[in-house]
Amino acid sequence: VYHSTFADEEGITKACGCPLLPLKSRKKGPAPVSEQGKTDIVDEAITFFRCNVFFRNFDIKGPADKLLIYLTFYINLSLKKLEGCRTSAEGSKAILNLGVENVTIPGESGFPFTGLFSLPQSQQEGELLRDYLKQIREETSGRLLGVAYRPNGTPNKWWLAFAKRKFMNIALLDK
């Protein structure tokens, strides 16, 4: 299993046990801004996805691994949505809508990782996590389109073939 290189650094805000790591993003949200040349958690999730999706167990070594697990499941769900899209334009519509759909947080029905994150201690903490997850999902969706489709707009079979895989042997429910 490939683990996140982001250690439990001092000064990183957490919400429900999830670190709010910096992102190379222009999308509006609570995530701190990362330097454009540095690797962020979304880059790691996309890079490690095709290796990590084969594992049935994921030993959590730090808080960033929780976010890596969340993003791995989200990428898997996104690839399932992209599976039937023949062009990058179709895929863009499908996946960008998925990124802004109702984002559930711990304690709400439909949240897939009940034991991974703690329950929010206040409404503000819950909303902070929801906003961060929405921002990171939007960012992941945009970057995933760049690898799931070739520059000419045709699907990249070496990525879309992974839509059939189940991470940690868990099937994702379609909404």
C-alpha positions in Angstrom: 0.0 0.0 0.0 1.2 3.5 -0.8 0.8 5.9 2.1 0.6 9.6 2.0 3.8 11.5 2.4 2.1 14.2 4.3 3.1 13.8 8.0 1.1 15.0 10.9 2.5 18.5 10.7 2.1 21.2 13.3 -0.3 23.9 12.3 -2.6 21.8 10.1 -6.2 22.4 10.9 -8.3 19.3 11.4 -12.1 18.7 11.2 -13.5 15.5 12.5 -10.0 14.0 12.5 -9.5 14.8 8.8 -6.5 17.1 8.1 -7.3 20.1 6.0 -4.2 19.8 3.8 -3.2 22.6 1.3 -4.3 22.2 -2.3 -3.1 23.6 -5.6 -6.6 24.8 -6.3 -8.3 27.9 -7.7 -11.6 26.6 -6.4 -13.2 28.5 -3.5 -13.1 26.7 -0.2 -11.4 26.4 3.2 -8.3 24.6 2.0 -5.0 26.4 2.5 -3.3 27.3 -0.9 -0.3 25.1 -1.8 2.6 26.1 -4.0 1.9 25.3 -7.6 5.1 23.3 -8.1 4.6 21.1 -5.0 2.7 17.8 -4.8 -0.5 17.9 -2.9 -2.9 15.2 -1.6 -4.9 15.1 -4.8 -1.8 14.5 -6.8 -0.9 11.6 -4.4 -4.4 10.1 -4.6 -4.4 10.1 -8.4 -0.8 8.8 -8.6 -1.3 6.0 -6.0 -4.9 5.1 -7.1 -4.0 2.4 -9.6 -1.7 0.6 -7.1 -3.8 1.1 -4.0 -7.0 -0.1 -5.5 -5.7 -3.6 -5.5 -5.4 -3.8 -1.8 -8.0 -5.3 0.6 -6.5 -3.7 3.7 -5.1 -0.3 4.3 -3.0 0.3 7.4 -3.5 3.9 8.4 -0.1 5.4 9.3 -1.3 9.0 9.8 -4.2 11.4 9.4 -3.4 12.1 5.8 -4.0 8.4 5.0 -7.6 8.9 6.0 -8.0 11.6 3.3 -6.1 9.4 0.9 -8.6 6.6 1.5 -11.5 9.0 1.0 -10.0 10.2 -2.3 -9.3 6.7 -3.5 -13.0 5.8 -3.0 -14.1 9.1 -4.7 -11.8 8.4 -7.7 -13.3 4.9 -7.9 -16.8 6.4 -7.9 -15.8 9.0 -10.5 -14.3 6.4 -12.8 -17.6 4.4 -12.6 -19.5 7.6 -13.7 -17.0 8.1 -16.6 -17.2 4.5 -17.7 -20.1 5.1 -20.2 -18.9 8.5 -21.4 -17.3 8.4 -24.9 -15.8 11.9 -25.0 -14.1 14.2 -22.5 -17.0 16.6 -22.9 -19.5 14.0 -21.8 -17.2 12.9 -19.0 -16.7 16.5 -17.9 -20.5 17.0 -17.4 -20.8 13.7 -15.5 -17.9 14.0 -13.2 -18.1 17.8 -12.4 -21.7 17.2 -11.3 -20.5 14.4 -9.0 -18.0 16.7 -7.4 -20.6 19.2 -6.2 -23.4 16.7 -5.3 -24.5 16.5 -1.7 -21.4 15.9 0.3 -22.2 13.8 3.4 -20.1 14.0 6.6 -19.7 11.7 9.6 -22.9 11.1 11.4 -25.1 11.6 8.3 -26.7 8.7 6.5 -24.8 7.8 3.3 -21.3 8.7 4.7 -19.3 5.7 3.6 -16.6 5.7 6.3 -18.3 5.7 9.7 -15.2 4.5 11.7 -12.6 6.5 9.7 -13.5 10.0 10.8 -14.9 11.2 14.2 -18.3 12.9 14.5 -18.3 16.7 14.4 -18.1 18.4 17.8 -20.0 21.4 16.6 -22.0 22.5 13.6 -19.1 24.8 12.5 -16.7 21.8 12.4 -19.2 19.8 10.4 -19.7 22.6 7.9 -15.9 23.1 7.7 -15.4 19.4 6.8 -18.3 19.5 4.3 -16.8 22.5 2.5 -13.3 21.0 2.5 -14.6 17.7 1.1 -16.6 19.5 -1.5 -13.6 21.5 -2.6 -11.2 18.5 -2.7 -13.8 16.5 -4.7 -14.1 19.3 -7.2 -10.4 19.6 -7.5 -10.0 15.8 -7.9 -12.7 15.7 -10.5 -11.0 18.3 -12.6 -7.5 16.6 -12.4 -8.9 13.2 -13.0 -10.4 14.2 -16.3 -6.8 15.0 -17.4 -5.7 11.4 -16.9 -9.0 9.6 -17.8 -9.1 11.1 -21.3 -6.4 11.6 -23.8 -5.6 15.1 -25.3 -7.8 14.3 -28.3 -10.8 13.7 -26.1 -11.0 9.9 -26.3 -11.2 7.7 -23.2 -7.9 6.4 -21.8 -8.6 2.6 -21.4 -5.6 2.3 -19.0 -7.5 4.4 -16.5 -11.2 3.6 -17.1 -10.5 -0.1 -16.8 -10.0 0.5 -13.0 -13.7 1.4 -12.7 -14.4 -2.2 -12.2 -12.0 -2.6 -9.2 -13.2 -2.5 -5.6 -10.9 -0.8 -3.1 -10.6 -2.7 0.1 -13.1 -5.1 -1.4 -16.0 -2.6 -0.9 -18.4 -1.9 -3.6 -19.5 1.7 -3.9 -23.2 2.4 -4.1 -24.4 4.5 -7.1 -26.5 7.5 -6.2 
